[in-house]
């Protein structure tokens, strides 16, 4: 299956928070979008890897994803080496996306920055034909995405591009709240309280989306960084 956009997420729920509105918007525009979680989030304080797997399936449905996979890398302990890079390369070549979305370059959780570096580098290397990979016993074609963007997460980073997600804000929140074990939900009762499970997390998240939206005269927006210059067909598409 060829995808228009392939989203990578260090943990199940990262992308829902960082770029869920953009995913929903692109799906509504007709893009085929898929997601690959690097880890199962097995070291999370609340819930379990098994619970999060079920929550991820519900989020997949809400986001309208074509596919969602998990690479079963070790939460907190995956590294940037040949073996892990090859996993990402195989995924990029399998789905041949035009656009890749990756975690933030640096963030509160160290996995996020490490995942960003791993995915960004592997997306480039995937285009080198001298690196041979196979899928189901068949050789894969070299493939380099045209664009790699990093979605901004908890830590403020000056965005290179902002996407208006106003019409998809409520749907984005629903996708986040699919992870009842991780975020505040009145029907989920677990004594441990974490940064993201506190009731005011959604207020903080909304504040960021409103701040980004303000810069483009929209109620809500999501921000992305990019390691290259971005271009438009004409100035009328800018806002």
C-alpha positions as CSV (number, residue, x, y, z in Angstrom):
1,X,0.0,0.0,0.0
2,X,1.4,3.4,-1.0
3,X,0.7,6.2,1.4
4,X,0.7,10.0,1.0
5,X,1.8,10.6,4.6
6,X,3.6,8.3,7.0
7,X,3.6,9.4,10.6
8,X,6.2,8.1,13.1
9,X,5.6,8.2,16.8
10,X,8.0,7.2,19.6
11,X,5.1,6.1,21.8
12,X,1.4,5.4,21.0
13,X,-0.3,8.8,21.6
14,X,2.6,11.1,20.7
15,X,1.3,11.8,17.2
16,X,-2.3,12.3,18.4
17,X,-1.2,15.1,20.6
18,X,1.4,16.6,18.3
19,X,-0.3,16.4,14.9
20,X,-3.7,14.7,15.3
21,X,-5.5,17.7,13.8
22,X,-3.2,17.8,10.8
23,X,-3.7,14.1,10.3
24,X,-7.5,14.5,10.4
25,X,-7.4,17.4,8.0
26,X,-5.2,15.6,5.4
27,X,-7.4,12.5,5.6
28,X,-10.5,14.7,5.0
29,X,-8.7,16.1,2.0
30,X,-8.3,12.6,0.6
31,X,-4.7,11.7,1.6
32,X,-3.9,8.2,2.6
33,X,-2.2,8.4,6.0
34,X,-0.6,5.7,8.1
35,X,1.2,5.6,11.4
36,X,4.1,3.6,12.8
37,X,4.7,3.6,16.6
38,X,8.3,2.8,17.5
39,X,7.6,1.4,21.0
40,X,4.6,0.1,22.9
41,X,5.0,2.6,25.6
42,X,5.5,-0.3,28.0
43,X,7.3,1.8,30.6
44,X,4.5,4.3,31.1
45,X,3.4,4.9,34.7
46,X,-0.2,4.2,34.0
47,X,-1.9,1.4,32.1
48,X,0.0,-1.3,30.3
49,X,1.4,-2.0,26.8
50,X,-1.6,-4.2,26.2
51,X,-4.1,-1.5,27.2
52,X,-2.3,1.1,25.1
53,X,-2.4,-1.3,22.0
54,X,-6.2,-1.4,22.3
55,X,-6.3,2.4,22.7
56,X,-4.1,2.9,19.7
57,X,-6.6,0.8,17.6
58,X,-9.4,3.1,18.7
59,X,-7.3,6.2,17.9
60,X,-6.5,4.7,14.5
61,X,-10.3,4.5,13.8
62,X,-10.9,8.0,14.9
63,X,-8.1,9.4,12.9
64,X,-9.0,7.5,9.7
65,X,-5.6,5.9,9.3
66,X,-5.1,3.4,6.6
67,X,-2.7,1.4,8.6
68,X,-1.0,1.5,12.1
69,X,2.0,-0.7,13.0
70,X,4.3,-1.0,16.0
71,X,8.0,-1.8,15.6
72,X,8.4,-3.1,19.2
73,X,11.5,-1.0,19.9
74,X,12.4,-0.8,23.6
75,X,10.7,2.1,25.4
76,X,13.3,4.5,26.7
77,X,16.2,2.3,25.5
78,X,16.0,2.2,21.7
79,X,19.2,3.6,20.1
80,X,20.3,5.0,16.8
81,X,22.2,2.2,15.2
82,X,22.1,0.2,12.1
83,X,19.5,-2.3,13.2
84,X,17.0,0.4,14.3
85,X,17.7,2.5,11.2
86,X,17.0,-0.5,9.0
87,X,13.6,-0.9,10.6
88,X,12.7,2.6,9.6
89,X,14.1,2.2,6.2
90,X,12.0,-0.9,5.5
91,X,8.9,1.0,6.6
92,X,9.6,4.0,4.5
93,X,10.2,1.8,1.4
94,X,7.2,-0.3,2.2
95,X,4.8,2.6,2.1
96,X,6.7,5.1,-0.1
97,X,5.2,8.2,1.4
98,X,5.6,11.7,-0.1
99,X,5.7,13.2,3.4
100,X,7.0,11.8,6.7
101,X,6.0,13.3,10.1
102,X,8.4,12.6,13.0
103,X,8.6,13.5,16.7
104,X,9.9,16.8,17.9
105,X,13.7,17.5,17.6
106,X,13.9,17.9,21.4
107,X,11.3,17.5,24.1
108,X,10.5,16.7,27.7
109,X,10.7,13.0,27.1
110,X,14.2,12.1,25.7
111,X,12.7,9.4,23.4
112,X,11.1,12.1,21.3
113,X,14.3,13.8,20.2
114,X,16.0,10.5,19.7
115,X,13.1,9.2,17.6
116,X,13.2,12.4,15.6
117,X,16.9,11.9,14.7
118,X,16.4,8.2,14.0
119,X,13.5,8.8,11.6
120,X,14.8,11.9,9.9
121,X,18.2,10.2,9.2
122,X,16.6,6.9,8.1
123,X,14.2,8.7,5.7
124,X,17.1,10.1,3.9
125,X,19.2,6.9,3.9
126,X,16.1,5.0,2.5
127,X,16.8,6.7,-0.8
128,X,20.2,5.1,-1.2
129,X,19.9,2.2,-3.7
130,X,23.1,0.6,-2.5
131,X,21.4,-0.2,0.8
132,X,19.5,-3.4,0.1
133,X,16.3,-4.4,2.0
134,X,13.6,-7.0,1.5
135,X,9.9,-7.3,2.3
136,X,8.3,-10.8,2.3
137,X,11.4,-12.1,0.4
138,X,11.2,-9.5,-2.3
139,X,13.7,-6.7,-2.8
140,X,12.5,-3.2,-1.9
141,X,12.8,-0.2,-4.1
142,X,14.9,2.7,-2.7
143,X,12.6,5.6,-1.7
144,X,13.2,9.0,-0.2
145,X,10.3,11.1,1.0
146,X,10.1,14.6,-0.5
147,X,9.5,16.2,2.8
148,X,10.2,15.4,6.5
149,X,8.5,17.5,9.1
150,X,8.8,17.3,12.9
151,X,5.6,17.9,14.9
152,X,6.1,20.1,18.0
153,X,5.1,18.5,21.3
154,X,5.4,19.6,24.9
155,X,8.5,21.8,24.7
156,X,8.0,25.1,22.9
157,X,9.9,25.2,19.6
158,X,9.6,28.0,17.1
159,X,7.6,26.5,14.2
160,X,8.6,26.7,10.6
161,X,5.1,26.0,9.4
162,X,1.6,26.2,11.1
163,X,-1.4,24.2,10.1
164,X,-4.9,25.5,10.8
165,X,-6.8,22.6,12.5
166,X,-9.8,24.6,13.8
167,X,-12.4,22.4,12.2
168,X,-10.7,19.3,13.5
169,X,-10.0,20.3,17.1
170,X,-12.9,18.4,18.7
171,X,-12.0,15.2,16.7
172,X,-8.4,15.6,17.7
173,X,-9.3,15.7,21.4
174,X,-11.5,12.6,20.9
175,X,-8.4,10.8,19.4
176,X,-6.3,11.8,22.4
177,X,-8.9,10.8,24.8
178,X,-9.0,7.3,23.3
179,X,-5.9,6.8,25.5
180,X,-7.9,6.7,28.7
181,X,-5.1,5.1,30.6
182,X,-2.7,8.0,29.8
183,X,-4.7,11.2,29.8
184,X,-7.3,12.5,32.2
185,X,-10.7,10.8,31.7
186,X,-13.5,10.9,34.3
187,X,-14.4,7.3,33.7
188,X,-10.8,6.0,34.2
189,X,-9.8,5.4,37.8
190,X,-6.1,4.9,38.5
191,X,-4.4,6.5,41.5
192,X,-1.1,7.4,39.8
193,X,-1.1,10.9,38.4
194,X,1.3,11.9,35.7
195,X,2.0,15.2,33.9
196,X,-0.3,14.3,31.0
197,X,-3.0,12.6,33.2
198,X,-3.6,15.7,35.3
199,X,-6.9,17.5,34.5
200,X,-5.1,20.7,33.5
201,X,-3.1,19.1,30.8
202,X,-5.8,19.7,28.2
203,X,-5.9,23.4,29.2
204,X,-2.2,23.6,28.6
205,X,-2.5,21.8,25.3
206,X,-5.3,24.1,24.2
207,X,-3.3,27.1,25.1
208,X,-0.5,26.0,22.8
209,X,-2.9,25.4,20.0
210,X,-4.5,28.8,20.5
211,X,-1.1,30.5,20.6
212,X,0.0,28.9,17.3
213,X,-3.4,29.7,15.8
214,X,-3.1,33.3,16.7
215,X,-0.1,33.7,14.4
216,X,-2.2,32.7,11.4
217,X,-5.5,34.2,12.4
218,X,-7.1,30.9,13.3
219,X,-8.6,29.6,16.6
220,X,-6.4,26.5,16.6
221,X,-3.2,25.4,14.8
222,X,-0.4,22.8,15.1
223,X,3.3,23.6,14.5
224,X,6.0,21.8,12.7
225,X,9.7,22.2,12.1
226,X,11.7,21.4,9.0
227,X,15.4,21.0,8.2
228,X,15.1,22.5,4.7
229,X,13.5,25.5,3.1
230,X,9.8,25.2,2.3
231,X,8.2,26.6,-0.9
232,X,4.7,27.4,-2.2
233,X,3.4,27.5,-5.7
234,X,2.3,31.1,-5.3
235,X,1.9,33.8,-2.6
236,X,-1.9,33.5,-2.6
237,X,-1.6,30.2,-0.7
238,X,0.1,32.0,2.2
239,X,-1.8,33.4,5.2
